[in-house]
Amino acid sequence: MKKGLRLGLAILWVLSATILLTRLWLANPGAFPQVPQPFALWLVELYGSQNGEELADLEMWFSLAVSFSIVTLATLLGGFIWHRIRRG
């Protein structure tokens, strides 16, 4: 497989998996660890949320950022392990 196609598929995977994980997190908040309250309050103050809509936006952005980090790290770790196994 060519490098460009492989990179494109990896980017598509990371974006798709990030959106799916974020959707699962927001639809089932009890299934994932809760954000510590002092950190959540600090984020609300930093973002400057004034109402419920802005709070929902903050929740979405935070969930996307955490999901992207998790998916990216898992993908990089999986790729590293895959290459180590294939190359012996």
C-alpha positions as CSV (number, residue, x, y, z in Angstrom):
1,M,0.0,0.0,0.0
2,K,1.4,3.4,-0.9
3,K,2.4,5.8,1.9
4,G,-0.1,8.5,0.9
5,L,-3.0,6.1,0.9
6,R,-1.9,4.6,4.2
7,L,-1.7,8.0,5.8
8,G,-5.1,9.0,4.4
9,L,-6.7,5.9,5.8
10,A,-5.0,6.5,9.2
11,I,-6.3,10.1,9.3
12,L,-9.8,8.9,8.3
13,W,-9.7,6.2,11.0
14,V,-8.6,8.7,13.7
15,L,-11.3,11.2,12.8
16,S,-14.1,8.5,12.5
17,A,-13.1,6.8,15.8
18,T,-12.9,10.2,17.5
19,I,-16.4,11.2,16.5
20,L,-17.7,7.7,17.4
21,L,-16.1,7.8,20.9
22,T,-17.3,11.3,21.5
23,R,-20.8,10.3,20.5
24,L,-20.7,7.3,22.8
25,W,-19.4,9.4,25.7
26,L,-22.0,12.1,25.3
27,A,-24.9,9.6,24.9
28,N,-23.7,7.5,27.9
29,P,-22.0,9.8,30.4
30,G,-22.3,7.3,33.2
31,A,-20.3,4.7,31.3
32,F,-17.1,6.8,31.3
33,P,-15.1,8.3,34.2
34,Q,-16.3,11.6,35.5
35,V,-14.3,14.8,35.2
36,P,-13.2,16.0,38.7
37,Q,-15.4,18.8,39.8
38,P,-12.6,21.4,40.5
39,F,-11.2,20.8,37.0
40,A,-14.7,21.1,35.4
41,L,-15.4,24.4,37.3
42,W,-12.0,25.7,36.1
43,L,-12.8,24.8,32.5
44,V,-16.2,26.5,32.8
45,E,-14.5,29.6,34.2
46,L,-11.8,29.5,31.5
47,Y,-14.3,29.1,28.7
48,G,-16.6,31.7,30.1
49,S,-19.8,29.7,29.9
50,Q,-22.8,32.0,30.6
51,N,-25.7,29.6,29.9
52,G,-26.6,26.0,29.2
53,E,-25.9,26.2,25.5
54,E,-22.3,27.4,26.0
55,L,-21.9,24.7,28.7
56,A,-23.0,22.1,26.2
57,D,-20.5,23.5,23.6
58,L,-17.8,23.2,26.2
59,E,-18.7,19.6,27.0
60,M,-18.6,18.8,23.3
61,W,-15.2,20.4,22.7
62,F,-13.7,18.8,25.8
63,S,-15.1,15.4,24.8
64,L,-13.7,15.8,21.3
65,A,-10.3,16.8,22.6
66,V,-10.1,13.8,25.1
67,S,-11.4,11.4,22.5
68,F,-9.0,12.6,19.9
69,S,-6.1,12.2,22.3
70,I,-7.2,8.6,23.3
71,V,-7.7,7.5,19.7
72,T,-4.5,9.0,18.5
73,L,-2.4,7.5,21.3
74,A,-4.1,4.1,20.8
75,T,-3.5,4.2,17.1
76,L,0.1,5.2,17.5
77,L,0.7,2.5,20.0
78,G,-1.1,-0.1,17.8
79,G,1.1,1.0,14.8
80,F,4.2,0.7,16.9
81,I,3.4,-2.8,18.1
82,W,2.3,-3.8,14.6
83,H,5.7,-2.7,13.1
84,R,7.7,-4.4,15.9
85,I,5.9,-7.7,15.4
86,R,6.2,-7.6,11.6
87,R,9.9,-6.7,11.6
88,G,10.8,-9.1,14.3
